[in-house]
Amino acid sequence: MNRLQTLQKQKQFWMSVKRTLDKDAPMHTEEGFQYARVLTKLVLIELEIEQIEKEKAAR
């Protein structure tokens, strides 16, 4: 499986995790920290996906 497919599967997984967390949880709680970590992972995955797609388009 190539890197793009792996990243897309990870994105789907983290999106499902995000849906189960309470987005209104205070940041000083464990659930708030978990929500922030999930959002960070999603942003990093999305940036890497965009980079791969840009490289493919440049070829």
C-alpha positions as CSV (number, residue, x, y, z in Angstrom):
1,M,0.0,0.0,0.0
2,N,1.4,3.4,-0.9
3,R,1.9,6.3,1.5
4,L,-1.2,8.2,0.2
5,Q,-3.5,5.3,0.8
6,T,-2.0,4.8,4.3
7,L,-2.5,8.4,5.2
8,Q,-6.1,8.4,3.9
9,K,-6.9,5.4,6.1
10,Q,-5.3,7.1,9.1
11,K,-7.3,10.2,8.4
12,Q,-10.6,8.2,8.3
13,F,-9.6,6.5,11.7
14,W,-8.8,9.8,13.4
15,M,-12.0,11.4,12.0
16,S,-14.0,8.6,13.6
17,V,-12.1,9.2,16.9
18,K,-12.8,12.9,16.7
19,R,-16.5,12.3,16.3
20,T,-16.6,10.3,19.6
21,L,-14.9,13.0,21.6
22,D,-16.7,16.0,23.1
23,K,-15.6,19.1,21.1
24,D,-17.0,21.3,24.0
25,A,-14.8,19.7,26.6
26,P,-12.7,22.2,28.6
27,M,-9.0,22.2,27.5
28,H,-7.9,21.6,31.1
29,T,-9.6,18.1,31.1
30,E,-8.2,14.9,29.8
31,E,-10.9,14.7,27.1
32,G,-10.0,18.3,26.0
33,F,-6.4,17.3,25.7
34,Q,-7.3,14.2,23.7
35,Y,-9.5,16.3,21.4
36,A,-6.6,18.7,20.8
37,R,-4.2,15.9,20.0
38,V,-6.6,14.3,17.6
39,L,-7.1,17.6,15.8
40,T,-3.3,18.0,15.6
41,K,-2.9,14.5,14.1
42,L,-5.6,15.3,11.5
43,V,-3.9,18.5,10.5
44,L,-0.5,16.9,10.1
45,I,-2.0,14.0,8.1
46,E,-3.9,16.5,5.9
47,L,-0.7,18.5,5.3
48,E,1.2,15.4,4.2
49,I,-1.6,14.3,1.9
50,E,-1.6,17.8,0.3
51,Q,2.2,17.6,-0.1
52,I,2.0,14.2,-1.8
53,E,-0.7,15.4,-4.2
54,K,1.3,18.5,-5.1
55,E,4.3,16.3,-5.9
56,K,2.2,14.0,-8.0
57,A,0.8,17.0,-9.9
58,A,4.2,18.4,-10.5
59,R,5.4,15.2,-12.3
